[in-house]
Amino acid sequence: MNDKTTGANPAPKASSADDSVAGMPARLLRHFIERAALSIVLIVALASLGFHHVFVNELSKFGEETATQLGKLISTTELDALYPRGSTEQSIRIEPRNVSTFDRRIRPILDAFRIHDLRMFARDGRIVYSTESVEVGTYKANPLLTAAIKQGVAESHIEETHHTGTGHQHDHASSMVATYAPILIDGKIVGAIETYTDVSLIQNRVYSALFSTLAILSVLLGGGFLIIYLPMRHGMQALNRLSNELQVRATTDVLTGLPNRRTVLEALVHEHARITRSAPHLTNPGLTIAVLDIDHFKRINDTLGHQAGDDVLRQFAQRLQSRLRPYDIAGRTGGEEFLVVFPDTNLTDGLMAAERLRAAIGGSPFTASDKPLPVTVSIGIATLHGAMEGVDALIARADAALYEAKAAGRDRVSVAGETP
């Protein structure tokens, strides 16, 4: 053992179960923060998705209603142009010579409805009128058009597209509701219209209001979270301090500040397990313990009082700690009895360390009731015989050595039945 043994021995590490209990308040607070943040995100996301779904449906309905009203208006005001009186055909048509005149009349109506594109179809799918004049006379077929002509069903969907539109000189990106709706005359389906209604303005205003609402909702939810979090955090901090205090009290002797009996014995068991795992083949694995007992301590209590006895115990613990290596472990196991664990220490070095402890205790008087008081200590040491020897047997041999030291006159170190 190195002669430079001065140093304070740290308290043994708490067990994993103790660590789990001590860290529980912080973990609970962290889980609360994570779940609260996730809840806010989910609430805002679900609200956004729900609103978007409803809004898209409403825009589609708006497009269908607009197209249906336009169809009714055209079939009423332009009946002669689309379906001349006395006609026996079951489909609308526009005479080529009347297309330009019809176009001039229909444009103001489209602007009023904010419709950028219009196509009118005969029952066979031929385009009889279009705001894009080059399409007139061509055919178009798709399921929505077929449903409008054959079944009289109006269908809409939203598109992000570029349209020149009526009366506009430049293309621009727009949100359009594309709608197919039947044209009815006297209750008969005589054709269909395809409209592209610009809803960009409505969409921008609604989404702007939505973003503002979601921002307010997020602030309110965050504020509600803070209202709950702040007192919870304060309570968790208090609980954590209490948990740490209880942890210290559970592992530390309150009077001396040394590890208590349970803690120092757990440290010995841990060190014994480490030694026996790493060197089962060695006859001297290198683990020595010392059992210390203050001589005539009962006499100190009886003559000077328990306060003086407590002072002696505190001073004893301080001197004991000052002579240990950083990784040596000392604890109070009883009234005036202490246990020291010397890891990686053979019997010879352990005996030398014990002698230094004895000299440190008896080398100068203690102070009790403001008076100098000589104090001595008896020490019994034992070194692990081999991997097969258990902790209880090791302690029993050290206790036997302590009794031998006391029987021999005290203030000495003894090794029962062993020689270094």
Secondary structure by P-SEA (a helix, b strand, c coil): cccccccccccccccaaaaaaaaaaaaaaaaaaaaaaaaaaaaaaaaaaaaaaaaaaaaaaaaaaaaaaaaaaaaaccccccccccccccbbbbcccaaaaaaaaaaaaaaaacccbbbbbcccccccccccccccccccccaaaaaaaaccbbbbbbbbcccccccccbbbbbbcbbbbbbbbccccccbbbbbbbbaaaaaaaaaaaaaaaaaaaaaaaaaaaaaaaaaaaaaaaaaaaaaaaaaaaaccccccccccaaaaaaaaaaaaaaaaaccccccccbbbbbbbbbcaaaaaaaaccaaaaaaaaaaaaaaaaaaccccbbbbbccccbbbbbbccccaaaaaaaaaaaaaaaacbbbbcccbbbbbbbbbbbbccccccccaaaaaaaaaaaaaaaaaacccccccccccc
